[in-house]
């Protein structure tokens, strides 16, 4: 016989699915919502529902957006001759917080990882090539900054992109410098480390 009502157990189970949240933390969160007099649980539920209904991926860069095209892609203040390729939307957030980059982005949606069954067709390689061609048309020449994580999979993906676009006219390909430790995720990098890595990028 369970000590907790089934509705509470369900909440704990769902919260436990969040990365980094274990059963004990999930239980504390559930009790927080039970004790709250400000309807925090309902506010969270409404926010999650709104996010689920409104958020989509930008048709140009595949970052998160509520419109077909995100604010970064539509902004006239961004540089059209620079395209920073990242793995996930959280990496875009990391760069934007640092304030060191004013170009456009492209979100791959992952990296090539044969061990996990993720090949070229499972990430947005074809869409990247198309986006590069669009920006070349707009700006004549561009710098493609490969900012995948410095992991084995990230390096392999960076090399694949470099090989794919090597020889394409008016495209300069660069890779973030190794100010970032191997195996690190961009979303957890501090601003100084990210700044040094970005400013020290080299041609590949």
N, C-alpha and C positions, 0 to 999 in steps of 0.2 A: 504494500500500500504506500502510495506516495505521500510525503509530508506536504508538498506544495500543490496548490490548485493546478489543473491542467493548463489553464490559460497562462499562468506565470511560468510554468515549465516551457511552454511554447515560446514565450518571449526570450527566456534564457537560451533556449536552443538556437533561435534565430540570431541573437546578439553574438553567440559563440562562433558563428560563421564568419564574423569580421576578422580579417587577418590581425594577429597579434593579441586577440582577446580570448582569454581562456575561460573555463566555466566559472571560476571564482569571480573574476572581473565582471563577467556577464551577469552573475547573480547580484552583485552589488549595484550594477546599473539598473537591473529590473526593480530592485527595492527602492532605488532613487526615484523612479517614475511612480511607484506605488505611494511613496511618502509625499510626493510633490503636491502642493496645493495650487499650483499655477498651470495645471494641465500640460506639463512639459511633454508627456507622452503623446498627447494629441497634436501638439505643435510639431514634434518630431515626425509623427505619422503623416501629417499634412505636407511637411517639407519633403519627405521621401517620395510621397505620391506626386507632388509637383515636379520634382526632379525627374522621376520616371516618365512623366508625361511630356515634359518640355525638352529635355536634353537629347541632342543628337550629335552626329559628327559632321564637321564642316566638310563641304563637298570639295574643297580645294586642298586643305592641309590635314584633315581628319582629326583636328583637335576638337575638344568638346565645345558645343555651341547650342544656342537656343534658336538660332536662325539657320538658314541653309549655308550661309557663309559667316565665319566667325569675325569678331571685331578686329583681330590682327590682320586678317587677309584683306579686309575692306578699308583699313586705315590708310590714308594718304601720307601719314607721317612715318610709315615703315619703309625700309629700303627694299626695293624690288630686285636688287642685284645680289642679294645674299639669301641663301636658303639653308637653314639649320635642320638637319635630319636627326630626329630623336626616336626613342623606342616607344614611349608612352606619354599621355598628356601631363602626368606629374612632372616630367622632365621640362616641359614648357614652363610650368609654374616656377621651377627652380631657376631657369634663366631669367624669367621676367622679374622675379624678386631681386636678382642680382643687379639688374639695371644696366648690364654691360652689352646688351645686344638689341639692335633696332631693326633687324631684318625680318624675314618671313620664316615660318616653320613648316616641317612636314613630319607627321607622326606615322611611323612604320606599323605600329600595332604589335610589336614584338621583334624577335631576332631569329635568325636561322639556327635551329637546334635539332639536328638529325636524331639525337638521343631521345628527344621528346616528340618526335614525329612532326616537327615544324620545318617545312622546306620553304623554298622561295615563293611558292604559290600561296602559302599560308600567311604571308605578310605582304605589305603594299609596295612591292618592288615595281610592278608595271605602272602603278599610279604615280610613283616617284618619277619614273622616266618621263611620263606624260607631263607632270608638273614642271620638271626641268625644262622641257621643250617650250612650255608656255611662257616661262620667265625669260628664256633666251629671246623669244619673240618680242617681249615687252622691253627688255633691258639690253639686248644685244649680247651681253656677256654677264655671267654670274659666278659667284663663289659658292660652291656647295660645301658646307661645313658638316662633316659626319661626326655626330655627337652621341653615338651609341655608347653604352656602358663599357668600361675597360675590363670586360670578362672575356673568356674564350669565345663565347657565342657572339658577344658584341664586336670583338675583333674580326671574327670570321664574316660577320655581316658587313662590317665596314670595308673589308677587303673585297667582298663580292660587289658591293656598290661601286667601289673604285675601279674594279676591272670592267664592270658593265659600262661605265661612263668614260673610261680612259680613251682618249682619242677623239671624244666629242668636242667639236670646235666651240670656243668661247665658254668653256666650263673649267674653272680652276677648282680642284678638289683638295680640301684640307681636312685634317683630323685633329681633334682636341689634343693638346699636349698632355703628357703624363703627369700633370699636377694631381691627378686623381689616382688613388691607389687601386691596384688590380683587385677586381671582385667587388668594388664599391658601386652603389647605386647613386645616380645623379641627384635624385630627390633628397638624399640625406647629406649631400656635400655642403660644407659651410661656404659662405659667400666668397671668402678670400681664396679658398682652394679652387672654386669654380672660376673665379676671375683669372687666376694665374694659368689655369688650364686653357681657358678660352683665349687669352692674349698670347699664349705661347704655342698656338696651333701651327702645324707645319704642313707643307705640301706633301702629298702621297701619290 
